[in-house]
Amino acid sequence: MLKIETAQEPLSRQELNIRFLTQSLVQEATNRVEFAADSIILTTTSTDLQKHAYRWKIETLNTFKNTAFQSSPKLSLMDTWTYMLQVRNFMETPEAQDYFGTYTTYVLQVSQDNVEDIERKASQFFKPEIFKNIKNLLCNMQKNTHYLHKI
């Protein structure tokens, strides 16, 4: 029998729950983004808007794949949350209007729904003061990090 030993400690119950939460949130957010992007693609005749919707969908899926499946559950949650904040905040800028035109409000609402969902569920895993500190940290961090992969 082959035995492989690693230096990695087993995850605590809270860490396992955070991992499950993050992956569940990513699935829900992915569904929202895919539905919204597909709706835009199907209802607009503008090839530019269709391209931007495809980019938004692909960028989101790729980013979630990278953020949600890290070895540290807390880091996965933080990175996923930060990305959701970055997208939501970008959608509030005039530049987003150039990307999504009349669909900007719709895309902003999907992005806001993602942020509210992750914040509501993450608040269940942390004491109120710790949650508040994490939320403030992430909000400040994302303000200093631009949404680099502009849709």
Secondary structure, 3 states (H helix, E strand, C coil): CCCCCCCCCCCCHHHHHHHHHHHHHHHHHHHHHHHHHHHHHHHCCCHHHHHHHHHHHHHHHHHHHHHHCCCCHHHHHHHHHHHHHHHHHHHCCHHHHHHHHHHHHHHHHHHHHHHHHHHHHHCCCCCHHHHHHHHHHHHHHHHCCCCCCCC
